[in-house]
Amino acid sequence: MPDTEQIRHFDKTGNTSAAWISTADSLLTAARVLKTCRDRFDPTRLKVGDTIPDECVVLFPELMLRGFAVECLLKALWLKLGNKLVGAGKYLGVKDAADHNLVQLLDAVGLCLGGREREVLKRLSMGVALGRTKITI
């Protein structure tokens, strides 16, 4: 496929809210799978020196997936409001909002949430960072 056609497809998909909603659904499904796995194990059964099973180390990746899903839903709303996320084959992002900063994305789309809900989004943004690396910035 020629470059111009690839760019056109990229731009069309990147600016389609349904694509972002579909991605959010997949991310939430993956997060639920991790939670189910995590919930099956009782960490109180661990003894000093035991090998930590996989089920005990998936919390932050689970939170990362949930945060990414919320981010995708907010970006879908950004598009529904008539904005663009991509252009000329490049990701443009949401004006005045850093990627993965769910509070900034929330403000950019004009949603009003209370302090508790905003705090949840702030913590979920931290979960996104911790899911990628244990070093927070």
ZAMI-524203 format. One line per field, with one value per residue (C-alpha): chain; x, y, z; residue in three letters. Coordinates in steps of 0.5 Angstrom, whole numbers. Each point is the difference from the previous one (the first is absolute). Example, Ala and Ser with C-alpha at 12.3 -4.5 7.8 and 13.67 -1.06 7.14 Angstrom:
% residues 2
c <- [A,A]
east <- [25,2]
north <- [-9,7]
up <- [16,-2]
r <- [ala,ser]
//
This chain:
% residues 137
c <- [A,A,A,A,A,A,A,A,A,A,A,A,A,A,A,A,A,A,A,A,A,A,A,A,A,A,A,A,A,A,A,A,A,A,A,A,A,A,A,A,A,A,A,A,A,A,A,A,A,A,A,A,A,A,A,A,A,A,A,A,A,A,A,A,A,A,A,A,A,A,A,A,A,A,A,A,A,A,A,A,A,A,A,A,A,A,A,A,A,A,A,A,A,A,A,A,A,A,A,A,A,A,A,A,A,A,A,A,A,A,A,A,A,A,A,A,A,A,A,A,A,A,A,A,A,A,A,A,A,A,A,A,A,A,A,A,A]
east <- [0,3,2,-5,-6,3,0,-7,-2,4,-3,-7,0,4,-6,-5,-3,-3,8,1,-6,2,7,-3,-4,6,4,-5,-1,7,0,-6,4,6,-5,-3,7,2,-6,1,6,0,7,-1,2,7,6,6,5,-6,1,-6,-5,-2,-6,3,3,-5,-4,4,0,-8,0,4,-5,-6,3,2,-8,-2,5,-3,-7,2,3,-6,-4,5,-1,-8,1,2,8,5,6,4,1,5,2,2,-3,-2,-3,-5,2,2,0,6,-1,-1,-2,-8,-1,2,-3,-7,1,2,-7,-4,-2,-2,2,0,7,-1,-1,6,4,-1,2,6,2,-2,5,5,-2,1,8,1,-3,5,6,1,3,-4,1]
north <- [0,7,4,6,-6,-2,7,1,-7,2,7,-3,-6,5,5,-5,0,-7,-3,3,-3,-6,0,2,-6,-5,4,-1,-7,-2,4,-4,-7,3,1,-6,-4,5,-2,-7,0,2,3,-1,-8,3,-1,3,-2,-3,2,5,-3,4,1,5,4,3,5,6,-3,-1,8,2,-4,4,6,-1,-2,7,4,-3,1,7,1,-3,6,5,-3,0,8,1,0,-4,-5,-1,4,-1,-7,3,-1,7,-2,4,8,2,-7,-5,-7,-4,6,-2,6,5,-5,1,8,0,-3,4,-5,2,-5,1,0,-8,-2,5,-3,-7,2,3,-7,-4,5,-2,-7,0,3,-6,-5,2,1,0,6,6,7]
up <- [0,-2,6,-2,1,6,3,-2,4,6,0,-1,5,5,0,0,7,0,-1,6,4,-3,3,6,1,-2,5,6,-2,1,6,3,-2,4,6,-1,0,6,4,0,4,8,1,8,-2,-2,5,0,-5,-5,-7,-2,-5,-6,3,5,-4,-5,4,-4,-7,2,2,-6,-5,4,-1,-7,-1,3,-4,-6,2,1,-7,-3,4,-3,-7,1,2,-7,1,-3,3,-6,-7,-5,2,7,7,2,7,4,1,7,2,1,-2,6,4,1,4,-5,-6,4,1,-8,-1,4,5,7,6,7,4,2,-7,-2,5,-3,-7,3,3,-6,-4,5,-1,-7,1,6,-5,-5,5,7,0,0,-3]
r <- [met,pro,asp,thr,glu,gln,ile,arg,his,phe,asp,lys,thr,gly,asn,thr,ser,ala,ala,trp,ile,ser,thr,ala,asp,ser,leu,leu,thr,ala,ala,arg,val,leu,lys,thr,cys,arg,asp,arg,phe,asp,pro,thr,arg,leu,lys,val,gly,asp,thr,ile,pro,asp,glu,cys,val,val,leu,phe,pro,glu,leu,met,leu,arg,gly,phe,ala,val,glu,cys,leu,leu,lys,ala,leu,trp,leu,lys,leu,gly,asn,lys,leu,val,gly,ala,gly,lys,tyr,leu,gly,val,lys,asp,ala,ala,asp,his,asn,leu,val,gln,leu,leu,asp,ala,val,gly,leu,cys,leu,gly,gly,arg,glu,arg,glu,val,leu,lys,arg,leu,ser,met,gly,val,ala,leu,gly,arg,thr,lys,ile,thr,ile]
//
